[in-house]
Amino acid sequence: PTTTPTTIPSTTPTATVAPQPQPAAAEPVVVVGNVVGAIEALDTEQAVAFFCAQREPEMRAMLDNAFAELAAMGLSQDQLMQSFAIDLQDLQFQELSREGNEAIVRVAGTMGLDFEAGVLKEVLKTVTGASGQELSDQELDFMVTMANLILARGVPLDADITLAQEAGQWLVCDDLDFLQDLFQLPLP
């Protein structure tokens, strides 16, 4: 289809710019896949960009608070991000419903964490030291081994994610409780 150039107001002589083609509004399943992909890639900025106006500030505040707590313990965001990778396996996305401006997409699969042992050991040493605990290298090595054994196997992921349509775009309008499950794995 042909489009009319857009005129941009300016203090200089009028400039005419050809409009850029706009991507078609992504379907809810695609949006959820993009959010999950950004989370797996640890791209927090990209993940937050897929949230609705109601939830985006909450998600941004949650991340900012989490990183501020880490900083208070002497850990940087980069240091933490280098210590692990999110491992998503056998993911399936299914649109369960769509009514008006709301849709629900189910995500199923397995979610785990893979840790870089040396970096995790330093992170644990910093965290335990900040809380007043001094652990031996043997204790830290044991904690790293246990973390890898437990978290690498993952937890089942089965979540229904609510999306809202804003300005013609589907955006996640959910708090993503399933992410909390990953960090609340029971110890053997």
ChimeraX attribute file (.defattr): number of C-alpha atoms within 10 A of each C-alpha:
attribute: neighborCount
match mode: 1-to-1
recipient: residues
	/A:1	2
	/A:2	4
	/A:3	9
	/A:4	8
	/A:5	11
	/A:6	12
	/A:7	12
	/A:8	10
	/A:9	10
	/A:10	8
	/A:11	6
	/A:12	6
	/A:13	8
	/A:14	10
	/A:15	11
	/A:16	11
	/A:17	11
	/A:18	10
	/A:19	11
	/A:20	9
	/A:21	7
	/A:22	6
	/A:23	6
	/A:24	8
	/A:25	13
	/A:26	14
	/A:27	14
	/A:28	27
	/A:29	21
	/A:30	15
	/A:31	20
	/A:32	28
	/A:33	17
	/A:34	16
	/A:35	21
	/A:36	16
	/A:37	16
	/A:38	18
	/A:39	20
	/A:40	18
	/A:41	15
	/A:42	16
	/A:43	13
	/A:44	15
	/A:45	12
	/A:46	15
	/A:47	22
	/A:48	21
	/A:49	16
	/A:50	21
	/A:51	25
	/A:52	19
	/A:53	14
	/A:54	12
	/A:55	17
	/A:56	20
	/A:57	13
	/A:58	14
	/A:59	19
	/A:60	17
	/A:61	12
	/A:62	12
	/A:63	15
	/A:64	13
	/A:65	12
	/A:66	13
	/A:67	17
	/A:68	15
	/A:69	13
	/A:70	18
	/A:71	12
	/A:72	12
	/A:73	16
	/A:74	14
	/A:75	19
	/A:76	16
	/A:77	13
	/A:78	9
	/A:79	15
	/A:80	16
	/A:81	14
	/A:82	14
	/A:83	18
	/A:84	17
	/A:85	18
	/A:86	19
	/A:87	17
	/A:88	20
	/A:89	14
	/A:90	9
	/A:91	14
	/A:92	14
	/A:93	18
	/A:94	14
	/A:95	17
	/A:96	13
	/A:97	12
	/A:98	14
	/A:99	8
	/A:100	7
	/A:101	12
	/A:102	17
	/A:103	23
	/A:104	23
	/A:105	23
	/A:106	18
	/A:107	21
	/A:108	18
	/A:109	16
	/A:110	18
	/A:111	24
	/A:112	22
	/A:113	23
	/A:114	18
	/A:115	22
	/A:116	14
	/A:117	17
	/A:118	11
	/A:119	17
	/A:120	22
	/A:121	21
	/A:122	17
	/A:123	21
	/A:124	17
	/A:125	19
	/A:126	18
	/A:127	18
	/A:128	15
	/A:129	14
	/A:130	14
	/A:131	10
	/A:132	9
	/A:133	11
	/A:134	14
	/A:135	13
	/A:136	10
	/A:137	11
	/A:138	9
	/A:139	13
	/A:140	19
	/A:141	17
	/A:142	13
	/A:143	16
	/A:144	21
	/A:145	14
	/A:146	14
	/A:147	18
	/A:148	20
	/A:149	15
	/A:150	18
	/A:151	22
	/A:152	17
	/A:153	14
	/A:154	21
	/A:155	20
	/A:156	16
	/A:157	22
	/A:158	16
	/A:159	17
	/A:160	20
	/A:161	22
	/A:162	22
	/A:163	25
	/A:164	24
	/A:165	17
	/A:166	12
	/A:167	8
	/A:168	11
	/A:169	17
	/A:170	25
	/A:171	28
	/A:172	29
	/A:173	21
	/A:174	18
	/A:175	15
	/A:176	14
	/A:177	11
	/A:178	17
	/A:179	13
	/A:180	10
	/A:181	14
	/A:182	19
	/A:183	12
	/A:184	10
	/A:185	13
	/A:186	9
	/A:187	9
	/A:188	5
